[in-house]
Amino acid sequence: MISPRQLANKEWEMEADSRQLVNCTDWLSHNVAAWDWIAGRINSTFPLEELDLTSWCYSSSRILDYGCGTGRLMIELNRLGIKNVIGMDTSSNMCKIARTRMPGAIVTWISNPRVPKFSDLMFDTVILVGVLSSVVPVNERKALVMQLRDAIWPGGKILIADFGRSDEPIYRNRYRLPTFEKYTFKTEEDLFIHHFECEEIIDLLGSGFNTRETRRISTMTIHGNLLPGHIVLADRS
């Protein structure tokens, strides 16, 4: 299996008057490979009880859990009686685990993270929990949100729940280290993770959504560090 570092720092051979090597860095593909590498070794920690799912998810709704990972949110939705849920993830290994945890569930591997295929399906609600923080840099996040918008019925909803910026010394130090965008840093797992301000998430939604609700909560990372979290619920315009 190719390592995340190998995938992110691919060298392409180019023929010209003389042979030269050019480094091509693809941070989104790097993170896709890194998550696939650690699938099943870590557990998502974003507090699902803070999402207030029963207030706006209905049993009749078709829901897309984008970035479903190993199926944690899908299992919770099923427990709440919300069963018309499709999971999608860019990690084939995580998809395999999700199918094992939820036999019979529809879990689809996204082979190309820049061109997710929805097979002409339209959704009442799309949920992303702890997903956009791994979609780097910002142009990749904007492109993904716009593609998801096209898969949501007019008047349907998008819920984004993700990690916020911290004033704690450990994170202030990480934010100071140079990367390809501000407030994005490298973790012990070789992931590049972005931390948000709430306004930044709203800006990602752009004119294609009308923000309905925002909340700031407390979350904990996979390493046990406390972080603020942001929950943004919006309607597709």
Contacts in CASP RR format, 6 or more apart in sequence:
PFRMAT RR
TARGET T0000
AUTHOR 0000-0000-0000
METHOD contacts of the structure
MODEL  1
MISPRQLANKEWEMEADSRQLVNCTDWLSHNVAAWDWIAGRINSTFPLEE
LDLTSWCYSSSRILDYGCGTGRLMIELNRLGIKNVIGMDTSSNMCKIART
RMPGAIVTWISNPRVPKFSDLMFDTVILVGVLSSVVPVNERKALVMQLRD
AIWPGGKILIADFGRSDEPIYRNRYRLPTFEKYTFKTEEDLFIHHFECEE
IIDLLGSGFNTRETRRISTMTIHGNLLPGHIVLADRS
1 37 0 8 1.000
2 33 0 8 1.000
3 33 0 8 1.000
3 37 0 8 1.000
4 30 0 8 1.000
4 31 0 8 1.000
4 33 0 8 1.000
4 34 0 8 1.000
4 37 0 8 1.000
4 190 0 8 1.000
4 191 0 8 1.000
5 30 0 8 1.000
5 190 0 8 1.000
7 26 0 8 1.000
7 29 0 8 1.000
7 30 0 8 1.000
7 32 0 8 1.000
7 33 0 8 1.000
8 25 0 8 1.000
8 26 0 8 1.000
8 27 0 8 1.000
8 29 0 8 1.000
8 30 0 8 1.000
8 33 0 8 1.000
9 23 0 8 1.000
9 25 0 8 1.000
10 23 0 8 1.000
10 24 0 8 1.000
10 26 0 8 1.000
11 21 0 8 1.000
11 22 0 8 1.000
11 23 0 8 1.000
11 24 0 8 1.000
12 21 0 8 1.000
12 22 0 8 1.000
12 24 0 8 1.000
13 19 0 8 1.000
13 21 0 8 1.000
14 20 0 8 1.000
14 21 0 8 1.000
14 22 0 8 1.000
27 136 0 8 1.000
27 137 0 8 1.000
27 140 0 8 1.000
27 180 0 8 1.000
27 192 0 8 1.000
28 113 0 8 1.000
28 114 0 8 1.000
28 135 0 8 1.000
28 136 0 8 1.000
28 140 0 8 1.000
29 113 0 8 1.000
30 190 0 8 1.000
30 192 0 8 1.000
31 134 0 8 1.000
31 135 0 8 1.000
31 136 0 8 1.000
31 191 0 8 1.000
31 192 0 8 1.000
32 90 0 8 1.000
32 91 0 8 1.000
32 113 0 8 1.000
34 189 0 8 1.000
34 190 0 8 1.000
34 191 0 8 1.000
35 90 0 8 1.000
35 91 0 8 1.000
35 94 0 8 1.000
35 134 0 8 1.000
35 191 0 8 1.000
36 90 0 8 1.000
36 91 0 8 1.000
36 92 0 8 1.000
36 93 0 8 1.000
36 94 0 8 1.000
37 189 0 8 1.000
37 190 0 8 1.000
38 189 0 8 1.000
39 69 0 8 1.000
39 70 0 8 1.000
39 91 0 8 1.000
39 93 0 8 1.000
39 94 0 8 1.000
39 96 0 8 1.000
39 97 0 8 1.000
40 70 0 8 1.000
40 93 0 8 1.000
40 94 0 8 1.000
40 97 0 8 1.000
42 189 0 8 1.000
42 222 0 8 1.000
43 70 0 8 1.000
43 72 0 8 1.000
43 222 0 8 1.000
44 69 0 8 1.000
44 70 0 8 1.000
44 72 0 8 1.000
44 129 0 8 1.000
44 130 0 8 1.000
44 222 0 8 1.000
45 219 0 8 1.000
45 220 0 8 1.000
45 221 0 8 1.000
45 222 0 8 1.000
45 224 0 8 1.000
46 129 0 8 1.000
46 130 0 8 1.000
46 161 0 8 1.000
46 162 0 8 1.000
46 163 0 8 1.000
46 219 0 8 1.000
47 217 0 8 1.000
47 218 0 8 1.000
47 219 0 8 1.000
47 220 0 8 1.000
48 72 0 8 1.000
48 73 0 8 1.000
48 76 0 8 1.000
48 129 0 8 1.000
50 161 0 8 1.000
50 215 0 8 1.000
50 217 0 8 1.000
50 231 0 8 1.000
51 127 0 8 1.000
51 129 0 8 1.000
51 159 0 8 1.000
51 161 0 8 1.000
51 231 0 8 1.000
53 76 0 8 1.000
53 77 0 8 1.000
53 80 0 8 1.000
53 82 0 8 1.000
54 80 0 8 1.000
56 125 0 8 1.000
56 157 0 8 1.000
56 159 0 8 1.000
56 233 0 8 1.000
57 63 0 8 1.000
57 77 0 8 1.000
57 80 0 8 1.000
57 82 0 8 1.000
57 125 0 8 1.000
58 82 0 8 1.000
58 124 0 8 1.000
59 81 0 8 1.000
59 82 0 8 1.000
59 83 0 8 1.000
59 84 0 8 1.000
60 84 0 8 1.000
61 82 0 8 1.000
61 84 0 8 1.000
61 124 0 8 1.000
61 125 0 8 1.000
62 84 0 8 1.000
62 85 0 8 1.000
62 86 0 8 1.000
62 121 0 8 1.000
62 122 0 8 1.000
62 123 0 8 1.000
62 124 0 8 1.000
62 125 0 8 1.000
63 77 0 8 1.000
63 82 0 8 1.000
63 84 0 8 1.000
63 85 0 8 1.000
63 86 0 8 1.000
63 123 0 8 1.000
63 124 0 8 1.000
63 125 0 8 1.000
63 126 0 8 1.000
63 127 0 8 1.000
64 85 0 8 1.000
64 86 0 8 1.000
64 87 0 8 1.000
64 88 0 8 1.000
64 118 0 8 1.000
64 121 0 8 1.000
64 123 0 8 1.000
64 125 0 8 1.000
64 126 0 8 1.000
64 127 0 8 1.000
64 148 0 8 1.000
64 151 0 8 1.000
65 71 0 8 1.000
65 73 0 8 1.000
65 74 0 8 1.000
65 77 0 8 1.000
65 85 0 8 1.000
65 86 0 8 1.000
65 87 0 8 1.000
65 88 0 8 1.000
65 127 0 8 1.000
65 129 0 8 1.000
66 87 0 8 1.000
66 88 0 8 1.000
66 89 0 8 1.000
66 116 0 8 1.000
66 126 0 8 1.000
66 127 0 8 1.000
66 128 0 8 1.000
66 131 0 8 1.000
66 148 0 8 1.000
67 87 0 8 1.000
67 88 0 8 1.000
67 89 0 8 1.000
67 90 0 8 1.000
67 128 0 8 1.000
67 129 0 8 1.000
67 131 0 8 1.000
68 74 0 8 1.000
68 87 0 8 1.000
68 88 0 8 1.000
68 89 0 8 1.000
68 94 0 8 1.000
68 95 0 8 1.000
68 98 0 8 1.000
68 107 0 8 1.000
69 89 0 8 1.000
69 91 0 8 1.000
69 94 0 8 1.000
69 95 0 8 1.000
69 97 0 8 1.000
69 98 0 8 1.000
70 94 0 8 1.000
70 97 0 8 1.000
70 98 0 8 1.000
70 101 0 8 1.000
71 87 0 8 1.000
71 94 0 8 1.000
71 97 0 8 1.000
71 98 0 8 1.000
71 101 0 8 1.000
71 102 0 8 1.000
71 105 0 8 1.000
71 107 0 8 1.000
73 127 0 8 1.000
73 129 0 8 1.000
74 85 0 8 1.000
74 87 0 8 1.000
74 98 0 8 1.000
74 102 0 8 1.000
74 105 0 8 1.000
74 107 0 8 1.000
75 101 0 8 1.000
75 102 0 8 1.000
77 83 0 8 1.000
77 85 0 8 1.000
78 85 0 8 1.000
78 102 0 8 1.000
78 105 0 8 1.000
85 105 0 8 1.000
85 106 0 8 1.000
86 106 0 8 1.000
86 107 0 8 1.000
86 108 0 8 1.000
86 121 0 8 1.000
86 123 0 8 1.000
87 98 0 8 1.000
87 105 0 8 1.000
87 106 0 8 1.000
87 107 0 8 1.000
87 108 0 8 1.000
88 107 0 8 1.000
88 108 0 8 1.000
88 109 0 8 1.000
88 110 0 8 1.000
88 116 0 8 1.000
89 95 0 8 1.000
89 98 0 8 1.000
89 107 0 8 1.000
89 108 0 8 1.000
89 109 0 8 1.000
89 110 0 8 1.000
90 109 0 8 1.000
90 110 0 8 1.000
90 113 0 8 1.000
91 109 0 8 1.000
92 109 0 8 1.000
95 107 0 8 1.000
95 108 0 8 1.000
95 109 0 8 1.000
98 105 0 8 1.000
98 107 0 8 1.000
99 105 0 8 1.000
99 107 0 8 1.000
110 116 0 8 1.000
110 117 0 8 1.000
113 135 0 8 1.000
113 144 0 8 1.000
114 140 0 8 1.000
114 143 0 8 1.000
115 147 0 8 1.000
116 144 0 8 1.000
116 147 0 8 1.000
116 148 0 8 1.000
118 151 0 8 1.000
121 151 0 8 1.000
122 151 0 8 1.000
122 152 0 8 1.000
122 153 0 8 1.000
123 151 0 8 1.000
123 152 0 8 1.000
123 153 0 8 1.000
123 156 0 8 1.000
124 152 0 8 1.000
124 153 0 8 1.000
124 156 0 8 1.000
124 157 0 8 1.000
125 152 0 8 1.000
125 156 0 8 1.000
125 157 0 8 1.000
125 158 0 8 1.000
125 159 0 8 1.000
126 148 0 8 1.000
126 151 0 8 1.000
126 152 0 8 1.000
126 157 0 8 1.000
126 158 0 8 1.000
126 159 0 8 1.000
127 158 0 8 1.000
127 159 0 8 1.000
127 161 0 8 1.000
128 148 0 8 1.000
128 158 0 8 1.000
128 159 0 8 1.000
128 160 0 8 1.000
128 161 0 8 1.000
128 162 0 8 1.000
129 159 0 8 1.000
129 161 0 8 1.000
129 162 0 8 1.000
130 161 0 8 1.000
130 162 0 8 1.000
130 163 0 8 1.000
131 160 0 8 1.000
131 162 0 8 1.000
132 141 0 8 1.000
132 144 0 8 1.000
132 145 0 8 1.000
132 160 0 8 1.000
132 162 0 8 1.000
132 194 0 8 1.000
132 196 0 8 1.000
132 201 0 8 1.000
132 204 0 8 1.000
133 162 0 8 1.000
133 163 0 8 1.000
133 193 0 8 1.000
133 194 0 8 1.000
133 195 0 8 1.000
133 196 0 8 1.000
134 191 0 8 1.000
134 192 0 8 1.000
134 193 0 8 1.000
134 194 0 8 1.000
135 141 0 8 1.000
135 144 0 8 1.000
135 194 0 8 1.000
136 180 0 8 1.000
136 181 0 8 1.000
136 184 0 8 1.000
136 192 0 8 1.000
136 193 0 8 1.000
136 194 0 8 1.000
137 180 0 8 1.000
137 181 0 8 1.000
137 184 0 8 1.000
137 194 0 8 1.000
138 181 0 8 1.000
138 204 0 8 1.000
141 194 0 8 1.000
141 204 0 8 1.000
142 204 0 8 1.000
145 158 0 8 1.000
145 204 0 8 1.000
145 205 0 8 1.000
145 206 0 8 1.000
146 208 0 8 1.000
148 158 0 8 1.000
149 158 0 8 1.000
149 208 0 8 1.000
149 209 0 8 1.000
149 236 0 8 1.000
152 158 0 8 1.000
152 236 0 8 1.000
153 236 0 8 1.000
154 236 0 8 1.000
154 237 0 8 1.000
155 235 0 8 1.000
155 236 0 8 1.000
155 237 0 8 1.000
156 235 0 8 1.000
156 236 0 8 1.000
157 212 0 8 1.000
157 233 0 8 1.000
157 234 0 8 1.000
157 235 0 8 1.000
157 236 0 8 1.000
158 205 0 8 1.000
158 209 0 8 1.000
158 233 0 8 1.000
158 234 0 8 1.000
158 236 0 8 1.000
159 231 0 8 1.000
159 232 0 8 1.000
159 233 0 8 1.000
160 201 0 8 1.000
160 204 0 8 1.000
160 205 0 8 1.000
160 230 0 8 1.000
160 231 0 8 1.000
160 232 0 8 1.000
160 234 0 8 1.000
161 229 0 8 1.000
161 230 0 8 1.000
161 231 0 8 1.000
161 232 0 8 1.000
162 196 0 8 1.000
162 201 0 8 1.000
162 229 0 8 1.000
162 230 0 8 1.000
163 193 0 8 1.000
163 195 0 8 1.000
163 196 0 8 1.000
163 219 0 8 1.000
163 221 0 8 1.000
163 227 0 8 1.000
163 228 0 8 1.000
163 229 0 8 1.000
163 230 0 8 1.000
164 195 0 8 1.000
164 196 0 8 1.000
164 197 0 8 1.000
164 227 0 8 1.000
164 228 0 8 1.000
164 229 0 8 1.000
164 230 0 8 1.000
165 171 0 8 1.000
165 175 0 8 1.000
165 183 0 8 1.000
165 195 0 8 1.000
165 196 0 8 1.000
165 197 0 8 1.000
165 228 0 8 1.000
166 172 0 8 1.000
166 195 0 8 1.000
166 225 0 8 1.000
166 226 0 8 1.000
166 227 0 8 1.000
166 228 0 8 1.000
168 225 0 8 1.000
168 226 0 8 1.000
170 225 0 8 1.000
171 185 0 8 1.000
171 195 0 8 1.000
171 225 0 8 1.000
171 227 0 8 1.000
174 185 0 8 1.000
175 182 0 8 1.000
175 183 0 8 1.000
175 185 0 8 1.000
175 195 0 8 1.000
177 185 0 8 1.000
177 186 0 8 1.000
179 185 0 8 1.000
179 186 0 8 1.000
179 192 0 8 1.000
180 192 0 8 1.000
181 194 0 8 1.000
183 194 0 8 1.000
183 195 0 8 1.000
183 196 0 8 1.000
184 192 0 8 1.000
184 193 0 8 1.000
184 194 0 8 1.000
184 195 0 8 1.000
185 192 0 8 1.000
185 193 0 8 1.000
186 192 0 8 1.000
186 193 0 8 1.000
187 193 0 8 1.000
188 223 0 8 1.000
195 227 0 8 1.000
196 230 0 8 1.000
197 230 0 8 1.000
198 214 0 8 1.000
198 216 0 8 1.000
198 230 0 8 1.000
198 232 0 8 1.000
201 230 0 8 1.000
201 232 0 8 1.000
202 211 0 8 1.000
202 214 0 8 1.000
202 232 0 8 1.000
202 234 0 8 1.000
205 211 0 8 1.000
205 232 0 8 1.000
205 234 0 8 1.000
207 237 0 8 1.000
208 236 0 8 1.000
208 237 0 8 1.000
209 234 0 8 1.000
209 235 0 8 1.000
209 236 0 8 1.000
209 237 0 8 1.000
210 234 0 8 1.000
210 235 0 8 1.000
210 237 0 8 1.000
211 232 0 8 1.000
211 233 0 8 1.000
211 234 0 8 1.000
212 233 0 8 1.000
212 234 0 8 1.000
212 235 0 8 1.000
213 231 0 8 1.000
213 232 0 8 1.000
213 233 0 8 1.000
214 230 0 8 1.000
214 231 0 8 1.000
214 232 0 8 1.000
214 233 0 8 1.000
215 230 0 8 1.000
215 231 0 8 1.000
216 228 0 8 1.000
216 229 0 8 1.000
216 230 0 8 1.000
216 231 0 8 1.000
217 228 0 8 1.000
217 229 0 8 1.000
217 230 0 8 1.000
217 231 0 8 1.000
218 226 0 8 1.000
218 227 0 8 1.000
218 228 0 8 1.000
218 229 0 8 1.000
219 226 0 8 1.000
219 227 0 8 1.000
219 228 0 8 1.000
219 229 0 8 1.000
220 226 0 8 1.000
220 227 0 8 1.000
221 227 0 8 1.000
END
